[in-house]
Structure formats: structure tokens, C-alpha cells
Amino acid sequence: MLADIIIVAAVLVPAALAVLAMVPGQRRRVSRLAVAAPLPALLAAGLPQAADVPADVVHLGLFLGLDSHGPVFLLAIALVWMAAAWQAALDRALIDGPGGRLFLGSLMGALCGAAGAAVALEPTGFYLFFTIMTLSAYGLIVSAGAKALWAGRLFILLALCGEMAMLAGFMLAAAPPVPGVAVALLFYFGMGTKHAVLPLHAWLPPAHGAAPPQASALLSGPILSTGVLAWLRFMPLAGDAGMAALLPLMAGGGLLAAFLGAVAGVVQYKPKVVLAYSSVSQMGILTAAAAYAVVVVPESWGMVVPVLGLFAFHHAVTKGALFLSVQARRDGRAGRWVFPVQVLLGLSISGFALSSGALVKLWLGYAAPHDTGNPWLALVTALLPFAAVGSTLLVARFLWLVRPGTPPAVDHLTTPTPVLALAGAALIGSWAVAYVIGAPVADALAPGAMVKAAWPVLVGLGLAAGAVLIGRSPAWCPAWCPAWCMGGWRLRQVIPNGDIAVWLPRLAGFVARRVPVPDVRAPGDSAVRSGFATVWSWWLDRLERNDAALTSMAVLGTGAVLVALALGLAFSVPA
């Protein structure tokens, strides 16, 4: 009975606070209570896997409980949300600002969705909470004001398209004659939109560049990992043949994302955007590693899936701490530890020896099926170490941009205490989680394993040091690379923030300006076309002028509640 209460509280407590945030004059109270809102999720992470809540407890036909994946993701959700809410409560400019109420309501709504997705064991409940999380994540982005509206619209467009694909996959999976390949593809792109599979990654860098650091920590941490959880929990519905068909897509697309994320991120000038492209690269590595799980070997899925869960946990808490560190003050006794902690977290992301990232890579090498003769798996095995070189370059670029003496990347700096607390959970807690779920912790401390984990990071650091030296010495600067000269690691930003989301509209505009469009109007229909144009212009004007109303907390929160109730009641109707 107590386990049931804890699981339900993990969902209902943040939902209640999201409603309270819409009440005028309750901002500061909600900001203080939000720090404790993840506690039920933290307690639920320690429950046995047998704990479950029958469908009649929540009266919506849903089944909540814990499987082998849920506790690890619940723990990541609770840790990162607690630190983000703590730092948000200390940022009075954020809470008392014009977007404070929207931010607080979305913060709690996204927690409700993420925790609900972690404990929803069947497609109906998962899709319901996944949708609530998506709508709330949109509120987190656009709470930053007008500068974030484009990034928010891009996110919600891709996210809703992905959720429609996921829903179609669930429906097709319930029809046995449908080929598993179709279900697998719908799940791959629909669920993968959340963790930025190519080419649906374009929402991530603009969202991080515009959103507050607390929102970025959630978007690139537990919210990003929820897409991974969806894969681990529901991809087997596609069947062995359907999953095996994804092998080239996962291997090739994952490796491409790993390297393109590194190339695009290393030329950025905003620390949060560099971290966003680092997340694209890391999720590409995870996607490529998932190719080991879908190979046609009966035991491959069960062996690789725990590694992917640890990978997702490690990335969520480590990247969450790095995003929060951008807003941490550097003065005082605690502030002096911020940059050294950023270095340690960056080395962990790169997979340096004695880090949890190195442990993940070692365990993946143990769990991956060997001697399959598949060229795609051979390609992944050969190139994954070099993807770690790209990850190291991104980390080095981030550390260069936030090094001591540089101006703060954001306004309204806060105390570093939440950052240091989450960093401790990332650097130490990941080892504890790895030990509990059965990772080869002792083997990661062997000299051979440490050397194997160290060389890609050392190569990446060497390349970064060479870039700095060349930049500081104009005489060394080659003629073909003038952008590296004149002081420091200065690169020409040849790839804009958002890459294809920026390039495609530019390409469309270029084509529209140069390709003549024939006038196919019949004589006398100019008045009709003029009427259509007038109505269309009026409609666009109404949308533009009412954009603030569409993104207000009242409409967003009410819409999320109505969507949740409608879906829950629809799926709870007995057949």
C-alpha cells in the first residue's frame, strides 16, 4: 500500500504544484515547494520492481509500476529536477520576471510527465505522460520571452510530429499482420525525436541557446533520456525482424550524429549551445551503441539494454550539472570549485579513465555481441573510440569558453551549491548506480582498461591544445585557415545554431527568389484570389497578435490537463 502511494505521489505532487503555480501571488511559495516535489520520485526509485499500482487506483485505465528500467530513470529525474528547482528558487530574477509563472508551472508539469513516463508500464499511460512532458517542455523554452519563440515553435513542431509517429507505432503494434519494420521505424523516429536522432536533432541547440539554464539542464538531461527509456521499454513490440531492420539506421545514423554534432558544436561561441551539440553527439554514440542490441542474437537485447540505461543516467546527471554550472558564481569559497568541477564533469562526458563514462564504454565492450560478421557492427566498433575524440573536443571548447576570467555566459548568477551537489551525484553516484545494476566496476580500475579509455581523450585534448597554440601564434597560422589567428581558439562559425533548421528556410527562400512561378489564374478570378489573400493575411495577423495568449500559463496548463483527461478517459473505455 505504501509503495502504491509513493508511485502515485511521484506524479500527483508535481501536478498539484503546476496547478498552484497558475494562482496569482503563489510564485515564491511554489518555487520553494518545487525543490521537494521530486522527493516521491526519489523514494519510488528505491522501491522493488514488483511495486505496482493497479489501473483502478488512478481511475483512468492506466497501470503504473516499476520495471527493470524505471528506477534508474526515476533517480536521474529526481536528482536533476531537485538541483534545477533549487537553483531556480535562488534566481529571483527568473521567478519574479514576466515568464516566472509560466516557468514554474511548466517545471512542475514536465516533472509530472517525466515521472509518469518512468512508471507507466503500458503504451496508453506512457503516451499520456509523454505528451504532458512535451507541452510543459515547450513552456520551459518560451518562458524566456520573445527571443525563445522560434526555438519553442521548432521544438513543439518536431515533438508533436514525433508523438504522432509514436502513437501510430503503438496502434500498428496492436495489429499482428502489420510488418514489424513499420513499427520499428515509427518508434525510432517518433521516440527518437526527444533525444535528437538525425535529422530531427535541429530543435535541441536553439532551445538550449534561448532557454534558462535550469530548463536546459532538464531538456538535455532527464527529458532527453525519456526518449531512450521509450526505446528500451517499447522497441521489442516491433519484433526481432523489425528491430533487426534498424541496424543500418542506428549504426550509420548514430555515428553520423556523433561526428556531425562534434563538428557543428566546436565552432559555436555560446557555452550552452556547445553543450547542446555535445548532447547531440552523445545521443549519437548511444544510438550507435544501441545497434549492438538489435542484432539478431537472442541474448543481445538483454545484455546491452542495461548498459544503455546506465549511459542515459550518466549523461542526464552529468550534462544537467554542466548546464547549471553556467549560471554558478565563481567567487567565494564554494565558487572556486566550479571550474575544477566543470573539468571533472567534462572528462566524465568524454569517457576519461576512472570516470563513469569510461565504465559505460568498458561495459558496452563486454556486453556487445562479438564475431557476428555484420559490417555495420564492425563499423561501430571501429569508429566509436574516434567519436570520443570528438566529444573531448566539444568539452574542451566548452571549458575554453567558460574558463576563469571570461565574462559570465548568462545574467543573474546564483550560488554554486546546487551545481556542486548535483556534480557530486554525477561523479560519485554514477558509480554507485553502476555497482547496483551489475556493471563491472572492478574491471574499470584495471590498468589496461584505463589506458584504453584514456587515449581518445588525450588525442582530443592534444588537438584542442594545438588549436589554442596556433591561434595565439599568428606565424603558425596556415593560409587556408585565417579564422584561427589573432588570439585564442577563435573559429569561424560556419555552421549556425540549429544547422538544418536554418539552412532549409534559407534554401527555400533562395529557390523561391530564383525559380519563376507561372501564373495559372483563369481570367476573372483575381477578385477571388484577392479575397483568399485577405482572409489568409487576417488569420496570420490574428495568430501573431495572440501568440502571447497561446503561450500563457493558463492556456498551456489548461490545455495539458484537458489533453491528459481526454486521452486517459478515451483509453480507459472498456473494449
BELBEL-V75150 format. One line per field, one symbol per residue. ss: DSSP state (H for helix, E for strand, C for the rest). phi: phi as a letter, one per 20 degrees, with the letter a starting at -180 (. if undefined). burial: 1 if it has 9 or more other ideal C-beta (glycine too) atoms within 8 Angstrom, else 0. A space follows every 10 residues. Layout:
BEGIN
ss->???
phi->???
burial->???
END
This chain:
BEGIN
ss->CHHHHHHHHH HHHHHHHHHH HCCCCCHHHH HHHHHHHCHH HHHHHCCCCC CEECHHHHCC CCCEECCCCH HHHHHHHHHH HHHHHHHHHH CHHHHCCCCH HHHHHHHHHH HHHHHHHHHE CCHHHHHHHH HHHHHHHHHH HHCCCHHHHH HHHHHHHHHH HHHHHHHHHH HHHCCCCCCH HHHHHHHHHH HHCCCCCCCC CHHHHHHHHH CCHHHHHHHC CHHHHHHHHH HHHHHHHHHH HHHHHCHHHH HHHHHHHHHH HHHHHCCCCC HHHHHHHHHH HHHHHHHHHH HHHHCCCCCH HHHHHHHHHH HHHHHHHHHH HHHHHCCECC CHHHHCHHHH HHHHHHHHHH CCCCCHHHHH HHHHHHHCCC CCCCHHHHHH HHHHHHHHHH HHHHHHHHHH HCCCCCCCCC CCCECCHHHH HHHHHHHHHH HHHHHHCCCC CHHHHCHHHH HHHHHHHHHH HHHHHHHHHH HHCHHHCCCC CHHHCCCCCC CCCCCCCCCH HHHHHHHHHH HHHHCCCCCC CCCCCHHHHH HHHHHHHHHH HHHHHCHHHH CCHHHHHHHH HHHHHHHHHH HHCCC
phi->.ffffffffg efffffffff fffgndffff fffffegffg fffffeffff fbdffffemc mdcdacdfeg ffffffgfff fffffffffe effffeffdf ffffffgfff fgffffffde ecgfffffff ffffffffff ffffoffdff ffffffffff ffffffffff fffedgffff ffffffffef ffgfdmffee effffffffd ffgffffffe dfffffffgf gfedggffnf fffffegfff ffffffffef ffffffdedd gffffffffg ffffffffff ffeeffcgef ffeeggffff gffgffffff ffffffeefd enffffeffg fgffffffff nfgmdfffff ffffffeffd lemeffffff ffegffffff ffffffffff fdfgnefgfc elfcfeggff ffffffedff ffffffenff ffffefgfff fffeffffff ffffffffff fecgfefffe cffeemnned dfefdffokf feffffffff fffddfdfed ffgnefffff ffffffffff fffffeffff dfffffffff ffffffffff eefff
burial->0011011111 1111101111 1100011001 1011101111 1111101010 1110101101 0111110011 1111111111 1111111111 1001100011 1111111111 1111111111 1001111111 1111111111 1111000110 1101110111 1111111111 0110000101 1111111111 1111111101 1111111111 1111111111 1111111111 1111101110 1111111011 1111111111 1111111101 1111111111 1111111111 1111100001 1011111111 1111111111 1111111111 0001111110 1111111111 1110111111 1111001110 0000011011 0011011111 1111111111 1100000011 0101010111 1111111011 1011101011 1011000011 1011111011 1011001111 1000001000 1001100011 1000001110 1110000000 0000000000 0000000010 0000000000 0000001000 1110111011 1011001110 11000
END
